[in-house]
Amino acid sequence: MLKKTICALAVALAAFICAGAASSPIFPVERTGIDGETRFGYLDETGMTVLPYAYTQAGEFADCGLAAVENEKWQTAVIDRGGHLVIPYTDSPVSVDFSDDMVAYRYADHSVYYTLEGETVGSYAGAVGFFEDGILLCQSPASGLYSYVKEDGTPAFEGTFLSAGSFLNGRALVQTTDGTYLAIDTAGQTLYTLEGGITPSYMTIFGEDTIVLSNGTNQALYSLSQSAFLTDFVYKTISEFHEGVAMVQQVNRWGMMDTEGRLLTAPTYYYLSYMGEGLYAARSEDGSASAVDANGNIAYRTTSYAGGFNELRYGLSWHGTASGSLIFFKRNGGYFASLENAENPTLLSENVVRVTQDGKLRYINLSNGNILFEQPTTFDLGNGITANTVHYEKFMGFLEDGSSHGWDVDFPEISGLPDADVQKSINAAIRAFFLEGPSVSAEYEALEGGYGASIEGSVLVVWANCVSGKGAGAAVWNNSLAFDLNTGEQYQISDLFLSSYMNTVKTLLPSEHEIYLYSYPRVSTEGVTWYYNEYESETRRAYTESYLLTFEQLADIIDTESAFYHALRTQYTRPATTVAGFSDVSVNHWAASFIQTVAASGLMQGSDGTFRPDEEITAAEVCATIVRSQQLPDASEPMEGLPADAWYTPEVSAAAAAGLLDGLDDFQPEAAISRADTMQIFANLLVKQGSQLPDEQTVEQTLSAFSDADTIPDDRRAAVVLCMQQGLISGYADGTLQPDYTITRCEFAKLLTVITG
């Protein structure tokens, strides 16, 4: 059984920082192939692949040098920077968290903890956070009550609580089952008892002994050791403390306060949020956005603001501009880099960012501007056929958590098919398939993902690789289409089988799922693959189980006479589009057959794979070709006036000696030859072969049908009519002969083909 995760996000990793020596940064990169599968590898800041694209999902490396990865069997492991397994693959948890000395696999009702060397510490029901002071906070899945345990799983002390926080500096805040709030030590002894009616906003003790209290409307700071308020209830909001500083809101302005209740920055900002590393994003009355420290000192400020200031990561942050650019700045406020036409940035190291730029997912080194990797948008399917990625988005609003809701889908547009009509019909069907989605109801759900495509025999197979919906109930959509590459016909799976085929299929597929749950069969040259798609739940992402039934297994129900089966079993051969290997002569060219004939016989050649059909031909080339085709004998002496060392002198001299140039008093061998002069040469050859020039009455009667007959020189008229009688020329559609026009290589190919029979 093969389980494949479809979720586009990596295994969720909490933002815990591991201790350990820093090394050259490497980061995960996702790449989706033409098979529709997204795989992850790791690159360094030069763009070199450090770990291969071997993971279904992959998280960033923590400072301790560990990262969580997932394989195709929906299993999770932890690796080091060399790709070695520290924790072997096992059933995937909901998330993987790292602390300074442990790794936690979070499942729905328990967590399994490991050392950084991969040794199992233990499994703990309802575990919250990590061991602090050797004690772990756990919430009973059955009762919802909290307690504390040691690493061996035994209780740290007696007692259960309605609510509780993790230990910090040997103390924790708890609420007893009778509703009393206490501060306790690691032995469970009461250090402080809060007065009745006092309600902590957070079950955390900040600084030495400070907690945040709420009166139901406002918040205040309270000292446990002093049993006294450090501030009045004058703040609408007091955030949790970061590095001893909390954000406070008074009326509709924000400021910053320390754990002693001292205002570090008076409430003057319209907006304030913690970015990390001691910096805060602030919006001022003048509309500017700034990165400020706890004392209100401005590290960076801009009046051109369009999103950003969300996070300070690897010493960098960013903001957007109205023009669509991204500006990256350092913790000290210095400008670092900018990117045009970019959005959705994720900082991956001190120098590397992942962005969507110009519609492409790119990994860019900001320090030098180099694109380290970008998701391919064009795939070669073979035989000159290409799949070009088209991106489609449809915004449908926001969810309760603030995330956008809509469609974000890639689908292919096929190019390179010889038949333009077939290509157009196939692309229209593919576009309709993806833009209609998996079902009518799914049109109102989020849809995210891409596609896969392959050529199976003479069949183009295209499939979705998407997830419809978000969260619990989200479903995999991997339906497929099949097209005959020669005709454009769209095949259905029923076209491949005899009637009642599902009875046999039912016996071949595993019985663990009802037959109606198997869907979206996809064809290949090996057979047909059926899919069982499992919905996402609170503890499991949507995934797929695939089952290939080979043609040998399906032999009794395959319609071997069907066009579908024949197309699958017939290797696609691209129809010729050019003549005799000449890239500039289409098979639809009016002179294609003549060019093919003269090329095959060696009478005319091209160069560099081209024939140059519409180029003029010189008088010398005409003579040389006719002499060779008729195998005329060499002249006893060169024609008067020809250069002795010219390449054409022997052939032109032979043509003159044979009388082919009779009537051409102003013969210019290196000049383009006119149609009238060409007809004279061919007429001379026809007479030499025994034909008779037509009489004057025939000449006049024949030429009377052409509006430009009077432009034919008198001494050429009989020659022109003889060529017409022999089928060499017939005139143009507009009723002209155009005798003064020069003759082209393709026109001469026709004359040469006719004259040589």
Residue pairs with C-beta under 8 A, 6 or more apart in sequence:
1 510
1 545
2 72
2 73
2 545
2 546
3 72
3 73
3 74
3 543
3 544
3 545
4 37
4 56
4 72
4 74
4 543
4 544
4 546
5 56
5 57
5 70
5 72
5 74
5 92
5 541
5 542
5 543
6 449
6 465
6 466
6 467
6 476
6 478
6 541
6 542
6 543
6 544
7 57
7 467
7 536
7 541
7 542
8 38
8 448
8 449
8 467
9 57
10 28
10 40
10 57
10 58
10 59
10 60
10 68
10 70
11 57
11 58
11 59
11 68
11 69
11 70
11 76
11 92
11 95
11 96
12 94
12 95
12 96
13 59
13 60
13 62
13 67
13 68
13 95
13 96
13 97
13 98
14 95
14 97
14 98
16 62
16 97
16 98
16 99
16 100
16 130
17 62
17 63
17 98
17 100
18 62
18 63
18 64
18 65
18 66
18 98
18 99
18 100
18 116
19 63
19 64
19 100
19 101
20 63
20 64
20 65
20 116
22 63
23 65
23 81
24 44
24 45
25 44
25 45
25 61
25 348
25 349
25 350
25 351
25 352
26 42
26 43
26 44
26 50
26 51
26 61
26 81
27 42
27 43
27 60
27 61
27 348
27 349
27 352
27 363
28 40
28 41
28 42
28 55
28 58
28 59
28 60
28 67
28 348
29 40
29 41
29 42
29 43
29 53
29 354
29 363
29 372
29 373
30 38
30 39
30 40
30 58
30 361
30 375
31 38
31 39
31 40
31 41
31 53
31 373
31 375
31 376
32 38
32 39
32 375
32 450
33 39
33 379
33 452
34 379
34 381
34 387
34 452
34 453
34 454
35 452
35 454
36 450
36 451
36 452
36 453
36 463
36 465
37 56
37 452
37 465
38 56
38 450
39 53
39 54
39 55
39 56
40 53
40 55
40 56
40 57
40 58
40 69
41 49
41 50
41 51
41 52
41 53
41 54
41 55
41 58
42 49
42 50
42 51
42 58
42 61
42 83
43 49
43 50
43 363
43 372
43 373
44 50
45 349
45 351
45 352
45 365
45 372
46 365
46 372
47 363
47 365
47 370
47 372
47 373
50 81
51 79
51 83
52 83
55 69
55 70
55 71
56 70
56 71
56 72
56 74
57 69
57 70
58 67
58 68
58 69
58 70
59 67
59 68
59 69
59 96
60 67
60 348
61 67
61 81
62 98
64 98
64 100
64 116
65 80
65 81
66 78
66 79
66 80
66 86
66 98
66 103
66 116
67 78
67 79
68 76
68 77
68 78
68 96
69 76
69 77
69 78
69 79
70 76
70 77
70 92
71 77
71 89
73 89
74 91
74 92
74 541
74 543
75 89
75 90
75 91
75 92
76 89
76 90
76 91
76 92
76 93
76 96
76 105
77 85
77 86
77 87
77 88
77 89
77 90
78 85
78 86
78 87
78 96
78 103
78 114
78 118
79 85
79 86
80 86
85 118
86 116
86 117
86 118
87 103
87 105
87 114
87 118
88 118
90 105
92 540
92 541
93 105
93 106
93 107
93 111
93 112
94 106
94 107
94 108
94 539
95 106
96 103
96 104
96 105
96 106
97 103
97 104
97 106
97 130
98 104
99 130
99 131
101 115
101 116
102 113
102 114
102 115
102 116
102 121
102 130
102 131
103 113
103 114
103 115
103 116
104 111
104 112
104 113
104 114
104 127
104 130
105 111
105 112
105 113
105 114
106 127
107 539
108 538
108 539
109 125
109 126
109 141
110 123
110 124
110 125
110 126
110 127
110 141
111 123
111 124
111 127
112 120
112 122
112 123
112 124
113 120
113 121
113 122
113 123
113 124
113 127
113 130
113 131
114 120
114 121
115 121
121 151
122 151
122 152
122 153
124 136
124 138
124 149
124 153
125 138
125 140
125 141
126 138
126 139
126 140
126 141
127 136
127 137
127 138
128 136
128 137
128 138
128 139
128 146
128 166
129 136
129 137
129 166
130 136
130 166
131 151
132 166
132 167
132 168
133 167
133 168
133 169
133 170
133 186
134 150
134 151
134 156
134 186
135 148
135 149
135 150
135 156
135 167
135 186
136 148
136 149
136 150
136 151
137 146
137 147
137 148
137 164
137 165
137 166
137 167
137 172
138 146
138 147
138 148
138 149
139 145
139 146
140 146
140 147
140 160
143 160
145 160
145 161
145 162
145 177
146 160
146 161
146 162
146 163
146 164
146 174
147 155
147 156
147 159
147 160
147 161
147 164
148 155
148 156
148 157
148 164
148 167
148 172
148 188
149 155
149 156
150 156
156 186
156 188
157 186
157 187
157 188
158 188
159 176
159 188
160 177
161 174
161 175
161 176
161 177
162 175
162 176
162 177
162 179
163 174
163 175
163 203
164 172
164 173
164 174
164 175
164 203
165 172
165 173
165 174
165 202
165 203
165 204
165 205
166 172
166 204
167 186
168 204
168 205
169 205
169 208
170 185
170 186
171 183
171 184
171 185
171 191
171 205
171 209
172 183
172 184
172 203
172 205
173 181
173 182
173 183
173 200
173 203
173 204
173 205
173 211
174 181
174 182
174 183
174 184
174 203
175 181
175 182
175 203
176 182
180 193
180 194
180 196
181 193
181 194
181 198
181 199
181 200
182 190
182 191
182 192
182 193
182 194
183 190
183 191
183 192
183 194
183 205
183 209
183 224
184 190
184 191
185 191
191 224
192 209
192 224
192 225
192 227
194 200
194 222
194 224
195 227
198 213
198 222
199 213
199 214
199 215
199 216
200 211
200 212
200 213
200 214
201 212
201 213
201 214
201 219
201 238
202 211
202 212
202 240
204 211
204 240
205 211
205 224
206 212
206 240
206 241
206 244
206 246
206 259
207 241
207 244
207 258
207 259
207 260
208 225
208 259
209 223
209 224
209 225
209 226
210 221
210 222
210 223
210 224
210 230
210 241
210 259
210 260
210 261
211 221
211 222
211 224
212 219
212 220
212 221
212 222
212 238
212 240
212 246
213 219
213 220
213 221
213 222
213 229
213 233
215 233
217 233
218 233
218 234
218 235
218 236
219 233
219 235
219 236
219 237
219 238
220 229
220 230
220 231
220 232
220 233
220 234
220 235
220 238
221 229
221 230
221 231
221 238
221 257
221 259
221 261
222 228
222 229
222 230
223 229
223 230
230 260
230 261
231 257
231 261
234 250
235 248
235 249
235 250
236 249
236 250
236 251
237 247
237 248
237 249
238 246
238 247
238 248
238 249
238 257
239 246
239 247
239 248
239 274
240 246
241 259
242 274
242 278
243 278
243 294
244 258
244 259
245 256
245 257
245 258
245 264
245 278
245 294
246 256
246 257
246 258
246 259
247 254
247 255
247 256
247 257
247 272
247 273
247 274
247 280
248 254
248 255
248 256
248 257
248 263
248 267
249 267
249 272
250 267
251 267
252 270
253 267
253 268
253 269
253 270
254 267
254 268
254 269
254 270
254 271
254 272
254 282
255 263
255 264
255 265
255 266
255 267
255 268
255 269
255 272
256 263
256 264
256 265
256 272
256 280
256 294
256 295
256 296
257 263
257 264
258 264
258 294
264 294
264 295
264 296
265 292
265 294
265 295
265 296
268 284
268 285
268 296
269 282
269 283
269 284
270 283
270 284
270 285
271 281
271 282
271 283
272 280
272 281
272 282
272 283
273 280
273 281
273 309
273 310
274 280
274 281
275 281
275 291
275 309
275 310
275 311
275 312
275 317
276 311
276 312
276 313
277 312
277 315
277 331
278 293
278 294
279 291
279 292
279 293
279 299
279 312
279 317
279 331
280 291
280 292
280 293
280 294
281 289
281 290
281 291
281 309
281 310
282 289
282 290
282 291
282 292
283 289
283 290
284 290
286 303
287 303
287 305
288 301
288 302
288 303
288 305
289 301
289 302
289 303
289 305
289 308
289 309
289 319
290 298
290 299
290 300
290 301
290 302
291 298
291 299
291 300
291 301
291 309
291 312
291 317
291 329
291 333
292 298
292 299
293 299
298 333
299 331
299 332
299 333
300 317
300 329
300 333
302 319
302 327
304 321
304 322
305 319
305 320
305 321
306 319
306 320
306 321
306 322
307 319
307 320
308 317
308 318
308 319
308 320
308 326
308 327
309 317
309 318
309 319
310 317
311 317
311 347
312 331
313 347
314 347
314 348
314 349
314 350
315 330
315 331
315 350
316 328
316 329
316 330
316 331
316 336
316 347
316 350
316 366
317 328
317 329
317 331
318 326
318 327
318 328
318 329
318 345
318 347
318 353
319 326
319 327
319 329
320 326
320 327
320 343
321 327
323 340
324 340
324 341
324 342
324 343
325 338
325 339
325 340
325 341
325 342
326 338
326 339
326 342
326 343
326 345
326 355
327 335
327 338
328 335
328 336
328 337
328 338
328 339
328 345
328 353
328 366
329 335
329 336
330 336
336 366
337 366
337 367
337 369
339 345
339 353
339 355
339 357
339 364
339 366
340 357
341 357
341 358
342 355
342 356
342 357
343 355
343 356
343 357
344 355
344 356
345 353
345 354
345 355
346 353
346 354
346 355
347 353
348 354
348 363
351 365
351 366
351 367
352 363
352 364
352 365
352 366
352 372
353 363
353 364
353 366
354 361
354 362
354 363
354 364
355 361
355 362
355 364
356 362
357 364
359 391
360 374
360 375
360 377
361 374
361 375
362 371
362 373
362 374
362 375
363 371
363 372
363 373
363 374
364 370
364 371
364 372
365 372
376 389
377 388
377 389
378 386
378 387
378 388
378 389
379 386
379 387
379 389
379 412
379 453
380 386
381 387
381 414
381 453
381 454
381 455
381 460
382 455
383 416
383 455
383 572
383 573
383 574
384 416
384 574
385 414
385 415
385 416
385 417
385 455
385 460
385 485
386 414
386 415
386 416
387 412
387 413
387 414
387 453
388 412
388 413
388 414
388 415
389 410
389 411
389 412
389 413
389 450
389 451
390 410
390 411
390 412
390 413
390 431
391 409
391 410
392 407
392 408
392 409
392 410
392 411
392 434
392 435
393 406
393 407
393 408
393 409
394 406
394 407
395 404
395 405
395 406
396 405
396 406
396 407
396 444
396 446
397 404
397 405
397 406
398 404
398 405
399 405
399 470
403 470
405 446
405 470
406 446
407 437
407 446
407 447
407 448
408 446
408 447
408 448
409 434
409 447
409 448
409 449
409 450
409 466
410 449
410 450
410 451
411 430
411 431
411 433
411 434
411 435
411 450
411 451
411 464
412 430
412 451
412 453
412 462
413 427
413 430
413 431
414 423
414 426
414 427
414 430
414 453
414 460
415 423
416 423
417 423
417 426
417 485
418 574
418 575
418 577
419 486
419 488
419 575
421 488
422 485
422 486
422 487
422 488
423 488
425 488
426 460
426 483
426 488
429 481
429 483
429 490
430 462
430 481
433 462
433 464
433 479
433 481
434 451
434 464
436 443
437 443
437 447
437 468
437 477
438 447
438 464
438 466
438 468
438 475
438 477
438 479
439 468
442 468
442 469
442 477
445 468
445 469
445 470
446 468
446 469
446 470
446 474
447 466
447 467
447 468
447 477
448 466
448 467
449 464
449 465
449 466
449 467
449 477
450 465
450 466
451 462
451 463
451 464
451 465
452 462
452 463
452 465
453 460
453 461
453 462
453 463
454 460
454 461
454 524
455 461
455 485
455 572
456 523
456 524
456 525
456 568
457 525
457 567
457 568
457 569
457 570
457 571
457 572
458 484
458 485
458 486
458 567
458 568
458 570
458 571
458 572
459 482
459 483
459 484
459 485
459 491
459 523
459 564
459 567
459 568
460 482
460 483
460 485
461 480
461 481
461 482
461 522
461 523
461 524
462 480
462 481
462 483
463 478
463 479
463 480
463 481
463 520
463 522
464 477
464 478
464 479
464 480
465 478
466 476
466 477
466 478
467 474
467 475
467 476
467 477
467 536
467 542
468 474
468 475
468 476
468 477
469 475
469 536
471 536
472 535
472 536
472 537
472 538
473 535
473 536
474 535
474 536
474 542
475 533
475 535
475 536
475 542
476 531
476 533
476 534
476 542
476 543
476 544
477 533
478 520
478 522
478 531
478 533
478 544
479 519
479 520
480 520
480 521
480 522
480 523
481 490
482 490
482 491
482 492
482 523
482 564
483 489
483 490
483 491
484 490
484 491
484 563
484 567
485 567
485 572
486 567
486 572
486 575
489 563
491 523
491 563
491 564
491 567
493 521
493 523
493 528
494 501
495 559
495 562
495 563
495 564
496 523
496 528
496 558
496 559
496 562
496 564
496 565
496 568
497 554
497 557
497 558
497 559
498 557
498 558
498 559
500 557
501 554
501 557
502 515
504 554
504 556
504 557
505 515
505 518
505 530
505 549
505 554
505 557
506 515
508 549
508 553
508 554
509 515
509 518
509 530
509 547
509 549
510 547
513 532
517 532
518 530
518 531
518 532
518 547
519 530
519 531
519 532
519 533
520 530
520 531
520 533
521 528
521 529
521 530
521 531
522 528
522 529
522 531
523 564
523 568
524 548
524 568
525 568
525 569
526 548
526 550
526 551
527 548
527 549
527 550
527 551
527 552
527 553
527 554
528 548
528 549
528 554
529 546
529 547
529 548
529 549
530 546
530 547
530 549
531 544
531 545
531 546
531 547
532 544
532 545
532 546
532 547
533 542
533 543
533 544
533 545
534 540
534 542
534 543
534 544
534 545
535 542
536 542
551 558
558 565
559 565
576 587
577 586
577 587
578 584
578 585
578 586
578 587
579 585
579 586
579 587
579 589
579 592
579 595
579 596
579 599
579 611
580 595
580 596
580 599
580 600
580 611
581 609
582 595
582 599
582 606
582 609
582 610
582 611
582 613
583 609
583 610
584 610
584 611
584 612
584 613
585 591
585 592
585 595
585 611
585 613
585 746
586 592
589 595
589 613
589 746
590 746
591 613
591 746
591 747
591 749
591 750
593 753
594 746
594 749
594 750
594 752
594 753
595 604
595 611
595 613
595 746
595 749
597 749
597 753
598 604
598 749
598 752
598 753
599 605
599 606
599 611
601 629
601 756
603 625
603 628
603 629
603 752
603 756
604 611
604 625
604 745
604 748
604 749
604 752
606 612
611 745
611 746
612 745
613 744
613 745
613 746
613 749
614 744
614 745
614 746
615 744
615 745
616 672
616 673
616 742
616 743
616 744
616 745
617 672
617 673
617 742
617 743
617 744
617 745
617 748
618 669
618 670
618 671
618 672
618 673
619 652
619 667
619 668
619 669
619 670
619 671
619 672
619 673
619 677
620 646
620 648
620 651
620 652
620 669
620 670
621 648
622 673
622 678
622 681
622 743
622 748
623 648
623 651
623 652
623 654
623 655
623 660
623 661
623 669
623 681
624 648
624 651
624 652
625 748
625 752
626 632
626 655
626 660
626 681
626 682
626 685
626 752
626 755
627 651
627 654
627 655
627 658
628 651
629 752
629 755
629 756
630 658
630 685
632 654
632 655
632 657
632 658
633 654
633 657
633 658
634 650
634 653
634 654
635 650
635 653
635 654
635 656
635 657
636 657
637 653
638 644
638 649
638 650
638 653
639 649
639 652
639 653
639 656
639 657
642 648
642 649
642 652
642 653
642 669
643 649
646 669
648 669
652 661
652 669
655 661
655 681
658 688
659 684
659 688
660 681
660 684
660 685
660 688
661 667
661 681
661 684
662 680
662 684
663 680
663 684
663 715
663 716
663 719
664 677
664 680
664 681
672 742
672 743
673 742
673 743
674 739
674 740
674 741
674 742
674 743
675 729
675 737
675 738
675 739
675 740
675 741
675 742
675 743
675 747
676 712
676 713
676 716
676 719
676 720
676 739
676 740
677 716
678 743
678 748
678 751
679 716
679 719
679 720
679 723
679 728
679 729
679 739
680 716
680 719
682 719
682 723
682 728
682 751
682 755
683 693
683 718
683 719
683 720
683 722
683 723
684 719
685 755
686 722
686 723
686 726
686 755
687 693
687 722
691 722
691 726
693 718
693 719
693 722
694 702
694 718
694 721
694 722
694 725
696 718
698 721
699 717
699 718
699 721
702 721
702 724
702 725
703 709
703 712
703 717
703 720
703 721
703 737
705 731
705 735
706 731
706 735
706 736
706 737
707 734
707 735
707 736
708 736
708 737
708 738
708 739
709 717
709 737
711 739
711 740
712 720
712 737
712 739
713 739
716 739
720 729
720 737
720 739
723 729
723 751
724 730
724 731
726 754
726 755
727 754
728 750
728 751
728 754
728 755
729 737
729 751
731 737
732 738
743 751
